[in-house]
Amino acid sequence: MMRTARSVALCPDNRRYTRVVFTRYVKLILNGKVYGQYPARNLSQGGLFIEGNINIAVGENCHFELYETGQHSTLILIFLGKIVRHEKDGVGVEFTSMGKDSFMFLQTMVLYSSDDPVGVAERFLEDFD
């Protein structure tokens, strides 16, 4: 099982959120049916990239589940999103909604995996203004 996250060492770009490498699997669900389970990468506060041959139209709403397994329990994190871009190796998904546990997990993964945790924390706070 893939289970790592680390900061992306890429050239600066115009992205709003800091991306971190995220190597876990997500279950992609479309119109109430499981579409498949795919590896995810480049997690940010705004979305993530899902790798694979995914034939879902840009603009389509979906949701996905991430199973975070601990020593004594499993947490199912649910994210709602929208497909915002297609690439040859997968799709970019923008988050549209998530529960409190999912949001806290997302913040923690990005904050602790970033090369600039202070800058990431400042951007978290900017979103509340």
C-alpha positions, 0 to 999 in steps of 0.5 A: 500500500502506498502511504507517503506524502512529501513536498513537491520540489517543482519550479514555482507556478501560479497555483494558489495552494502548496502541493505535496506528493501524496501516494495513496489510493482513493476510491472514485465514485461517480453517480453513486457507483464505484468507478474504480480505485486509483493512485493519487498524487499532488495533494493540496488544499484545493484538490488532487491529481488522480492517476489512471485511465479515467474517462470522466468529463471535465466539469463532472462532479464526483466523490472519492473516499480515502481509507486511513488505517491506524493501529486500532481503527480505520477512518473513512475520509470522504471528499466531494470534487469536480474534474477540472482537467484531463492529462494523459496520465490522469485527472485533476480534481478540485475539492468542492466539499468535505467533512470536518475530519476530511478537512483536518486530515487534508490540512495536516497532510499538507502542513506536515509534508510541506517544505514551507509549513509557515507559509502553508499555515498563513494560506490556511488563515487567509482562506478564513478572511 
